[in-house]
Amino acid sequence: MSVAENLARVREQIHTAARHAGRSPDEITLVAVSKTFPVQAILEAYAAGAQDLGENRVEEAGEKIPDAKRQLDSAPLRWHLIGHLQRRKAREAIALFDMIQSVDTLRLAETLNRHARAADKIMPVLLQVNIGSDPQKFGFAPEPRAEFFEAVEKITALPGLRVQGLMTIG
């Protein structure tokens, strides 16, 4: 199946699910995950209408994003980091991505805030919550609630980050 065919199939599934939920498909952002795919697949996805692309590793994104941007001549793509982010890679993530969907600790949020402010950028983020309490997965624990809400309050006060919502894993 081609990239264009796959995107069309996923869009139809989104349209059907949105209709069943009483929502407009226009309210839903499809993030085409380009991890492990070559830049050529990103170009094909863009040609098929994809504007939001997800990468799960900063290193791989650091190789592909500049190349894709060069080939697409500043096309309106939005790049999402969807994988675990180590604090030591926060500066590079701020430079590469338009959104970080995997902020999983207050300490990481504070590091991202510092780098975003240094870059004169406000970074949209999602807070990753480990709702299944799986020790093999990263994310904030939803319980005890008071601790979780305290962390959320501190992160939403950071001027270099804009919390857009939650990304849950189970």
Secondary structure by P-SEA (a helix, b strand, c coil): ccaaaaaaaaaaaaaaaaaaaccccccbbbbbccccccaaaaaaaaaacccbbbbccaaaaaacaaaaaaaacccbbbbbbcccccccaaaaaaaccccccccccaaaaaaaaaaaaaaccbbbbbbbbccccccccccccccaaaaaaaaaaaaaacccccccbbbbcc
